[in-house]
Amino acid sequence: MNVMRTAMLLAFMTALFMGIGFLIGGTGGMMIALVIAAGMNLFSYWNSDRMVLSAYHAQEVDARSAPEFYNMIRDLSATAGLPMPKVYVYDNPQPNAFATGRNPQNAAVAASTGLLQRLTHEEVAGVMAHELAHVQNRDTLTMTITATLAGAISMLGNFAFFFGGNRENNNPLGFIGVLVAMIVAPFAAMLVQMAISRTREYSADRRGAEICGNPLWLASALNKIAGAAHQIPNYEAERNPATAHMFIINPLSGERMDNLFSTHPNTENRIAALQQMAGEFSGGSRAGASTAGFQADRPQRTARSVPNTGWGRGSNEPRKGPWS
């Protein structure tokens, strides 16, 4: 159902893009915008992961610098049947995480130092399983395409302002068509983009719970992250609000409700869905297939240090201090 809904929303956004061209009436501005949008899409496809990781100053970690965290991602990836992604940690007190990359073979997952400090081993596993679910579902590519289409629609709206009133453009609806192209269409594209993002979060929650083997791990993590996200600012996210949809919980301040302007579903609704899923597991309907993998023989962990990646030292000292 979520896949079908996402496909329908993408189809609607594509139709909206074509409709603006019809409202504008002229082909010149539309073709220029289309070429620019195609260039943006191609650039984003190959470079979006590096751009996002750079924006958050994320540093790659490995089995030497962060053995427990790295091995967790390795085990979760194996359980999900995914190639091992690149693993990053970024220095931010707000607990959060995101995934990026154009496909599972070129994926990266990143966690904040706040996430590793504030959550238990099991909760971190639930969060990172959620991010791997995004990779497996190719949500990172879906959202890149969606963001590009939304940007192209806004660009065409700007062209409507400059060229829509030109009589030579054969605008079928005149000034009304220009207003629709300038205001209504970009607003509708923004709502569709947010709706797609929210749809993918529910799917990633469910698949992430299957990967880690216990929905309550992720439910507990969501509760903790949501409680801290609006108390601890993420200044990088505030400077780059277009990346907000990538995080497991909206990193921007002031987003508390599940409304038309939210990039994420209501956290309570997500937790309730995971708790219902946990009931299905305990009932034995899917537990045998889903809980025998990652969570087996995992010790309870409540405190740890974070990987020492050299932030602020300005030296070439070897990394030490595993997440343990």
C-alpha positions as CSV (number, residue, x, y, z in Angstrom):
1,M,0.0,0.0,0.0
2,N,2.8,2.5,0.9
3,V,4.7,1.7,-2.3
4,M,1.5,2.3,-4.4
5,R,0.8,5.5,-2.5
6,T,4.3,6.7,-3.1
7,A,4.1,5.9,-6.8
8,M,0.8,7.8,-7.0
9,L,2.2,10.8,-5.3
10,L,5.3,10.8,-7.6
11,A,3.0,10.5,-10.6
12,F,0.9,13.4,-9.4
13,M,4.0,15.6,-8.9
14,T,5.2,14.7,-12.5
15,A,1.7,15.6,-13.8
16,L,1.9,18.8,-11.8
17,F,5.2,19.7,-13.4
18,M,3.7,19.1,-16.9
19,G,0.6,21.1,-16.0
20,I,2.6,24.2,-15.1
21,G,4.1,24.1,-18.5
22,F,0.6,24.0,-20.0
23,L,-0.5,26.9,-17.8
24,I,2.5,29.0,-18.7
25,G,1.9,28.3,-22.4
26,G,5.3,29.0,-23.7
27,T,7.9,26.4,-24.4
28,G,11.1,28.5,-24.0
29,G,11.0,29.0,-20.2
30,M,9.7,25.5,-19.6
31,M,12.5,23.9,-21.7
32,I,15.2,26.0,-19.9
33,A,13.8,25.0,-16.5
34,L,13.6,21.4,-17.6
35,V,17.2,21.4,-18.7
36,I,18.3,23.0,-15.4
37,A,16.2,20.5,-13.4
38,A,17.7,17.6,-15.3
39,G,21.2,18.9,-14.6
40,M,20.3,19.3,-10.9
41,N,18.8,15.8,-10.8
42,L,21.9,14.3,-12.4
43,F,24.2,16.2,-10.1
44,S,22.2,15.2,-7.0
45,Y,22.1,11.6,-8.1
46,W,25.9,11.4,-8.0
47,N,26.8,13.9,-5.3
48,S,23.9,14.2,-2.9
49,D,25.5,11.8,-0.3
50,R,28.8,13.7,-0.3
51,M,27.0,17.0,0.0
52,V,24.9,16.0,2.9
53,L,27.7,14.3,4.8
54,S,29.9,17.4,4.2
55,A,27.2,19.7,5.5
56,Y,27.1,17.9,8.8
57,H,30.9,17.5,9.0
58,A,30.4,13.7,9.3
59,Q,33.6,11.6,9.7
60,E,33.8,8.0,8.5
61,V,34.6,5.4,11.1
62,D,35.7,1.8,10.7
63,A,36.3,-1.4,12.7
64,R,39.4,0.2,14.4
65,S,38.0,3.6,15.3
66,A,34.5,2.4,16.4
67,P,34.5,-1.4,16.5
68,E,31.2,-1.9,18.4
69,F,29.2,0.6,16.3
70,Y,30.8,-0.5,13.0
71,N,30.2,-4.2,13.8
72,M,26.6,-3.4,14.7
73,I,26.0,-1.9,11.2
74,R,27.8,-4.9,9.7
75,D,25.5,-7.4,11.5
76,L,22.4,-5.4,10.8
77,S,23.3,-5.2,7.1
78,A,24.0,-8.9,6.9
79,T,20.6,-9.6,8.5
80,A,18.9,-7.3,6.0
81,G,20.8,-8.9,3.1
82,L,22.4,-5.5,2.2
83,P,26.0,-4.7,1.2
84,M,28.0,-3.1,4.0
85,P,27.4,0.7,3.8
86,K,29.9,3.4,4.8
87,V,29.5,4.3,8.4
88,Y,29.8,7.9,9.7
89,V,29.5,9.8,13.0
90,Y,28.8,13.5,13.1
91,D,29.4,15.7,16.2
92,N,26.1,17.0,17.4
93,P,24.4,16.7,20.8
94,Q,21.0,16.2,19.3
95,P,20.3,12.4,19.1
96,N,19.5,11.6,15.4
97,A,20.6,9.7,12.4
98,F,20.2,9.6,8.6
99,A,21.0,7.5,5.6
100,T,22.0,8.7,2.1
101,G,23.3,7.3,-1.2
102,R,21.9,6.6,-4.6
103,N,21.5,2.8,-4.1
104,P,22.4,0.0,-1.6
105,Q,25.8,-0.4,-3.3
106,N,26.7,3.2,-2.7
107,A,25.0,3.9,0.6
108,A,26.1,5.6,3.9
109,V,24.5,5.7,7.3
110,A,25.4,8.4,9.9
111,A,24.6,8.7,13.6
112,S,25.2,11.8,15.8
113,T,27.4,11.6,18.9
114,G,24.2,12.6,20.8
115,L,22.5,9.4,19.6
116,L,25.4,7.2,20.7
117,Q,25.7,8.9,24.1
118,R,22.0,9.0,25.0
119,L,20.6,5.7,23.7
120,T,21.2,2.1,24.8
121,H,22.8,-0.5,22.5
122,E,19.4,-1.9,21.6
123,E,17.9,1.5,20.8
124,V,20.8,2.4,18.6
125,A,20.4,-0.9,16.8
126,G,16.7,-0.1,16.2
127,V,17.6,3.4,14.8
128,M,20.3,2.1,12.5
129,A,18.1,-0.7,11.3
130,H,15.5,1.9,10.4
131,E,18.1,3.8,8.3
132,L,19.2,0.6,6.6
133,A,15.5,0.0,5.8
134,H,15.6,3.3,3.9
135,V,18.6,2.1,2.0
136,Q,16.9,-1.2,1.2
137,N,13.7,0.5,0.1
138,R,15.7,3.0,-2.0
139,D,14.0,5.8,-0.2
140,T,17.1,7.9,-0.4
141,L,16.8,7.9,-4.2
142,T,13.0,8.4,-4.1
143,M,13.4,11.5,-1.9
144,T,16.2,12.9,-4.1
145,I,13.9,12.6,-7.2
146,T,11.0,14.2,-5.2
147,A,13.1,17.1,-4.0
148,T,14.4,17.7,-7.6
149,L,10.8,17.7,-9.0
150,A,9.7,20.0,-6.2
151,G,12.6,22.3,-7.0
152,A,11.8,22.2,-10.8
153,I,8.1,23.0,-10.1
154,S,9.1,26.0,-8.0
155,M,11.5,27.1,-10.8
156,L,8.7,26.9,-13.4
157,G,6.6,29.0,-11.0
158,N,9.3,31.7,-11.1
159,F,9.4,31.5,-14.9
160,A,5.6,32.0,-14.8
161,F,6.1,35.3,-13.0
162,F,8.5,36.6,-15.7
163,F,7.1,35.0,-18.8
164,G,3.5,34.0,-18.0
165,G,2.0,37.3,-18.9
166,N,3.6,37.4,-22.4
167,R,0.8,37.2,-25.0
168,E,3.0,35.2,-27.3
169,N,3.1,32.4,-24.7
170,N,-0.6,31.4,-25.5
171,N,-1.4,31.0,-21.8
172,P,-4.9,29.3,-21.9
173,L,-6.0,30.7,-18.5
174,G,-4.4,34.1,-18.7
175,F,-3.6,35.8,-15.4
176,I,-5.3,33.0,-13.4
177,G,-3.0,30.5,-15.0
178,V,0.0,32.6,-14.0
179,L,-1.2,32.7,-10.4
180,V,-1.7,29.0,-10.2
181,A,1.8,28.4,-11.6
182,M,3.4,30.9,-9.3
183,I,1.6,30.0,-6.0
184,V,-0.7,27.0,-6.0
185,A,1.6,24.5,-7.9
186,P,4.8,25.0,-5.8
187,F,2.7,24.8,-2.6
188,A,1.1,21.6,-3.8
189,A,4.5,20.2,-4.7
190,M,5.7,20.9,-1.2
191,L,2.8,19.1,0.3
192,V,3.3,16.1,-1.9
193,Q,7.0,16.0,-1.0
194,M,6.2,16.0,2.7
195,A,3.5,13.3,2.2
196,I,6.0,11.0,0.4
197,S,8.5,11.5,3.2
198,R,5.9,10.6,5.9
199,T,4.8,7.5,3.9
200,R,8.4,6.3,3.7
201,E,9.0,6.7,7.4
202,Y,6.2,4.3,8.3
203,S,7.6,1.7,5.9
204,A,11.1,2.1,7.2
205,D,9.9,1.8,10.8
206,R,8.3,-1.6,10.0
207,R,11.2,-2.9,8.0
208,G,13.7,-1.6,10.5
209,A,11.9,-3.5,13.3
210,E,12.1,-6.6,11.2
211,I,15.8,-6.2,10.7
212,C,16.7,-5.6,14.3
213,G,14.2,-8.2,15.5
214,N,12.4,-6.2,18.2
215,P,10.0,-3.3,17.4
216,L,10.2,-2.0,20.9
217,W,13.8,-1.1,20.5
218,L,12.9,1.3,17.8
219,A,9.8,2.5,19.7
220,S,11.9,3.3,22.8
221,A,14.5,5.1,20.6
222,L,11.8,7.2,18.9
223,N,10.4,8.3,22.2
224,K,13.8,9.4,23.5
225,I,14.9,11.1,20.3
226,A,11.6,13.0,19.9
227,G,11.9,14.2,23.5
228,A,15.4,15.6,23.0
229,A,15.1,16.8,19.4
230,H,13.1,19.9,20.3
231,Q,15.2,20.7,23.3
232,I,18.6,20.4,21.7
233,P,19.1,22.5,18.6
234,N,20.7,21.1,15.4
235,Y,22.3,24.3,13.9
236,E,23.5,22.5,10.8
237,A,19.9,21.3,10.1
238,E,18.5,24.8,10.7
239,R,21.0,26.0,8.0
240,N,20.0,23.2,5.7
241,P,16.2,22.6,6.2
242,A,15.9,20.8,2.9
243,T,17.7,17.8,4.5
244,A,15.2,17.5,7.4
245,H,13.3,14.7,5.7
246,M,16.4,12.5,5.8
247,F,16.5,12.2,9.6
248,I,14.7,9.6,11.7
249,I,13.1,12.4,13.6
250,N,12.7,16.0,12.3
251,P,15.8,17.8,13.5
252,L,14.2,21.3,13.1
253,S,12.8,23.1,16.1
254,G,9.1,23.8,16.2
255,E,7.9,20.7,14.3
256,R,5.6,19.0,16.9
257,M,2.5,18.0,15.1
258,D,1.5,15.6,12.4
259,N,0.2,18.2,10.0
260,L,0.4,19.1,6.3
261,F,3.7,21.0,7.0
262,S,5.5,18.1,8.8
263,T,8.2,16.1,7.1
264,H,7.6,13.2,9.6
265,P,4.6,11.4,11.0
266,N,3.5,12.0,14.5
267,T,6.0,10.1,16.8
268,E,3.2,8.8,19.0
269,N,1.5,7.2,15.9
270,R,4.8,5.6,14.9
271,I,5.3,4.2,18.4
272,A,1.8,2.9,18.5
273,A,2.3,1.1,15.2
274,L,5.6,-0.5,16.5
275,Q,3.9,-1.6,19.7
276,Q,1.2,-3.3,17.6
277,M,3.9,-4.9,15.6
278,A,5.5,-6.1,18.8
279,G,2.2,-7.8,19.7
280,E,2.3,-9.6,16.4
281,F,5.8,-10.8,17.1
282,S,4.9,-12.0,20.6
283,G,1.9,-13.8,19.2
284,G,4.3,-15.9,17.1
285,S,3.0,-14.9,13.7
286,R,6.4,-13.6,12.5
287,A,8.7,-13.9,15.4
288,G,10.4,-17.1,14.2
289,A,11.5,-15.5,10.9
290,S,12.2,-12.0,12.2
291,T,13.8,-12.2,15.6
292,A,16.3,-15.1,15.1
293,G,18.9,-12.9,13.5
294,F,20.5,-9.8,14.8
295,Q,19.2,-9.7,18.4
296,A,20.3,-13.2,19.4
297,D,22.9,-13.2,22.2
298,R,23.0,-9.4,22.4
299,P,23.9,-8.1,25.8
300,Q,22.1,-5.3,27.5
301,R,24.1,-2.1,27.4
302,T,23.2,1.2,29.0
303,A,26.3,3.4,28.9
304,R,29.2,3.9,26.5
305,S,31.7,6.4,25.1
306,V,31.4,7.5,21.5
307,P,34.0,6.9,18.8
308,N,36.9,9.3,19.2
309,T,37.3,10.7,15.7
310,G,39.6,13.5,16.6
311,W,37.2,16.4,16.7
312,G,38.8,19.6,17.9
313,R,42.2,18.1,18.5
314,G,43.9,19.4,15.4
315,S,46.5,16.7,15.5
316,N,47.3,13.4,13.8
317,E,47.0,11.3,16.9
318,P,45.7,7.8,16.3
319,R,42.0,7.3,17.0
320,K,41.2,5.4,20.1
321,G,38.4,4.9,22.5
322,P,35.9,2.5,20.9
323,W,32.1,2.8,21.4
324,S,31.9,0.2,24.1
